[in-house]
Amino acid sequence: MVSKVTAAIYMGTFVAVLVFGTVGTYYIGNHDGFNQPIGSFLNSIYFTIITISTLGYGDIYPVTGEAKVFVMVLIITGVTTFLSTIVLLAGDIMNERIEALTGRLTAFDKRVLNKHIVLIGSNTTNMTLADMFKEKGEKFILISSDKTIVDKMRDNGIRAFVADSISESDMRVFGLDKASGIVIDNRDSSKTVYTLMVVRELAKRVKTVVIAPNRETERHLRNLAGSNATIISPAEIAASTANGIFSKHK
């Protein structure tokens, strides 16, 4: 998937070429450079677009050397930029469509989903684990409902996917039952609880670690957790550590 920065660069370049072509056509067209005067910016935009899109109706054409050089430059830069932008954006749309039709997974991704670690949610713990696993070369995927975070993770070379963790149909395609381990780390308490319910339904025998956002959620999670689920409360761990430090100084 194309990052927003890359798409913005391509679009910015295309707009710059469009402005260059429009202004240049208007100026040269009003100095007898074409077979007919370019009386408005609308005609300038029209000529620029049909030129860089390779339509070239022939109703307007250069007649002076200056105009011919300008049109050649416009064709070389404009056609390349136009086609590159179209291919980039169309390819991105097609990739998103293909990902949606295949459960957001490519054929290659599906083949490697075995004995992998699944990070569900993009809260602090999972983001840290993703960096650690990447450095260690672990086989893992990250699933988040936040497309911005997923795009960023992909740009960093991490296999990340957009999905709703409380949807069984969304989660089923990620091969949770074939995973070596699952870590649930959502910011939202209710989403954490429902995600655990989905995971227990799809991957009962897989070792699962659930990060509890708060104490109240932790209690609910412990009632749902089976023998393969471990509930961790970062707040409890932090408080216990701090208490131990202060106790040593008494």
Buried (B, 14 or more C-beta within 10 A) or exposed (E): BBEEEEBEEBBEBBEEBBEBBBEBBBEBBEEEBBEEEBEEEEBBBBBBBBBBEEEBEEEBBBEEEBBBEBBEBBBEBBBEBBEEBEEBBEEBEEEBEEBEEEBBBEEEBBEBBEEBBBBBBBBEBBBEBBEEBBEEEBBBBBBBBBEEBBBBBBBEEBBBBBBBBBEEEBBBBBBBEEBBBBBBBBEBBEBBBBBBEBBBEBBBEBBBBBBBBEEEBBEBBEEBBEEBBEBBBBEBEEEEEEEEEEEEEE
